[in-house]
Amino acid sequence: MAKRPKTMKTNADTEYRQTVLPGIGRIKVPAHLSDDDILKEIRESDSQK
């Protein structure tokens, strides 16, 4: 695996918050993402299937 730059946060460091998204329900998301960003990510990943 490629070494990460020291400044990048690993998953273990990422702060998570609980959010409830319409049509999805309660999920944990990285705290730095807004709900809009998360919905956009989900739409993109859904459209790739």
C-alpha positions as protocol buffer text, in pm:
chain_id: "A"
residue {
  index: 1
  type: MET
  ca { x: 0 y: 0 z: 0 }
}
residue {
  index: 2
  type: ALA
  ca { x: 119 y: 348 z: -77 }
}
residue {
  index: 3
  type: LYS
  ca { x: 235 y: 551 z: 218 }
}
residue {
  index: 4
  type: ARG
  ca { x: 8 y: 836 z: 306 }
}
residue {
  index: 5
  type: PRO
  ca { x: 137 y: 1185 z: 368 }
}
residue {
  index: 6
  type: LYS
  ca { x: 152 y: 1252 z: 740 }
}
residue {
  index: 7
  type: THR
  ca { x: -101 y: 1533 z: 712 }
}
residue {
  index: 8
  type: MET
  ca { x: -376 y: 1306 z: 583 }
}
residue {
  index: 9
  type: LYS
  ca { x: -614 y: 1169 z: 841 }
}
residue {
  index: 10
  type: THR
  ca { x: -661 y: 797 z: 854 }
}
residue {
  index: 11
  type: ASN
  ca { x: -1004 y: 644 z: 898 }
}
residue {
  index: 12
  type: ALA
  ca { x: -932 y: 590 z: 1266 }
}
residue {
  index: 13
  type: ASP
  ca { x: -878 y: 963 z: 1313 }
}
residue {
  index: 14
  type: THR
  ca { x: -1188 y: 1072 z: 1125 }
}
residue {
  index: 15
  type: GLU
  ca { x: -1461 y: 1209 z: 1343 }
}
residue {
  index: 16
  type: TYR
  ca { x: -1799 y: 1060 z: 1267 }
}
residue {
  index: 17
  type: ARG
  ca { x: -2141 y: 1201 z: 1336 }
}
residue {
  index: 18
  type: GLN
  ca { x: -2482 y: 1040 z: 1312 }
}
residue {
  index: 19
  type: THR
  ca { x: -2713 y: 1179 z: 1048 }
}
residue {
  index: 20
  type: VAL
  ca { x: -3049 y: 1073 z: 918 }
}
residue {
  index: 21
  type: LEU
  ca { x: -3085 y: 1094 z: 541 }
}
residue {
  index: 22
  type: PRO
  ca { x: -3418 y: 1078 z: 360 }
}
residue {
  index: 23
  type: GLY
  ca { x: -3469 y: 740 z: 198 }
}
residue {
  index: 24
  type: ILE
  ca { x: -3160 y: 598 z: 366 }
}
residue {
  index: 25
  type: GLY
  ca { x: -3213 y: 630 z: 737 }
}
residue {
  index: 26
  type: ARG
  ca { x: -2963 y: 680 z: 1015 }
}
residue {
  index: 27
  type: ILE
  ca { x: -2602 y: 643 z: 909 }
}
residue {
  index: 28
  type: LYS
  ca { x: -2262 y: 744 z: 1039 }
}
residue {
  index: 29
  type: VAL
  ca { x: -2078 y: 991 z: 822 }
}
residue {
  index: 30
  type: PRO
  ca { x: -1745 y: 1171 z: 845 }
}
residue {
  index: 31
  type: ALA
  ca { x: -1805 y: 1493 z: 1034 }
}
residue {
  index: 32
  type: HIS
  ca { x: -1635 y: 1709 z: 771 }
}
residue {
  index: 33
  type: LEU
  ca { x: -1893 y: 1618 z: 504 }
}
residue {
  index: 34
  type: SER
  ca { x: -2223 y: 1802 z: 486 }
}
residue {
  index: 35
  type: ASP
  ca { x: -2547 y: 1613 z: 430 }
}
residue {
  index: 36
  type: ASP
  ca { x: -2555 y: 1748 z: 74 }
}
residue {
  index: 37
  type: ASP
  ca { x: -2208 y: 1610 z: 5 }
}
residue {
  index: 38
  type: ILE
  ca { x: -2312 y: 1271 z: 138 }
}
residue {
  index: 39
  type: LEU
  ca { x: -2629 y: 1260 z: -71 }
}
residue {
  index: 40
  type: LYS
  ca { x: -2422 y: 1351 z: -378 }
}
residue {
  index: 41
  type: GLU
  ca { x: -2174 y: 1071 z: -305 }
}
residue {
  index: 42
  type: ILE
  ca { x: -2457 y: 821 z: -261 }
}
residue {
  index: 43
  type: ARG
  ca { x: -2622 y: 925 z: -587 }
}
residue {
  index: 44
  type: GLU
  ca { x: -2291 y: 891 z: -770 }
}
residue {
  index: 45
  type: SER
  ca { x: -2220 y: 547 z: -627 }
}
residue {
  index: 46
  type: ASP
  ca { x: -2577 y: 434 z: -704 }
}
residue {
  index: 47
  type: SER
  ca { x: -2554 y: 548 z: -1064 }
}
residue {
  index: 48
  type: GLN
  ca { x: -2232 y: 349 z: -1117 }
}
residue {
  index: 49
  type: LYS
  ca { x: -2401 y: 16 z: -1048 }
}
